[in-house]
Amino acid sequence: MGARYAGLLAHVIAFRAIVVRSSARFKLGQDESDTSFGEILSALGDNALARAMRTQRD
């Protein structure tokens, strides 16, 4: 996450919640800049998640 870490960390809020329902959704980096997306994929290496992210981005 590089330089983004400090800015994002300032907005982290701790809370407790009771889950009454769940629905799976996948955000695989579609909204990331090309640079950030490349950094994420580099950190993941070659695995199923990284391949899925590449497929969804294309």
Backbone hydrogen bonds, N-H to C=O, Kabsch-Sander energy under -0.5 kcal/mol:
donor,donor_aa,acceptor,acceptor_aa,energy
4,R,1,M,-2.0
5,Y,2,G,-1.5
7,G,3,A,-0.6
8,L,4,R,-2.4
9,L,5,Y,-2.9
10,A,6,A,-1.4
11,H,8,L,-1.7
12,V,9,L,-1.6
19,V,17,A,-0.6
20,V,18,I,-0.5
27,K,25,R,-0.5
28,L,26,F,-0.6
32,E,29,G,-1.5
37,F,33,S,-2.9
38,G,34,D,-2.2
39,E,35,T,-2.0
40,I,36,S,-2.4
41,L,37,F,-2.5
42,S,38,G,-2.3
43,A,39,E,-2.1
44,L,40,I,-1.8
45,G,41,L,-1.8
47,N,45,G,-0.9
51,R,47,N,-2.3
52,A,48,A,-2.4
53,M,49,L,-2.5
54,R,50,A,-2.3
55,T,51,R,-2.3
56,Q,52,A,-2.4
57,R,53,M,-1.6
58,D,54,R,-1.5
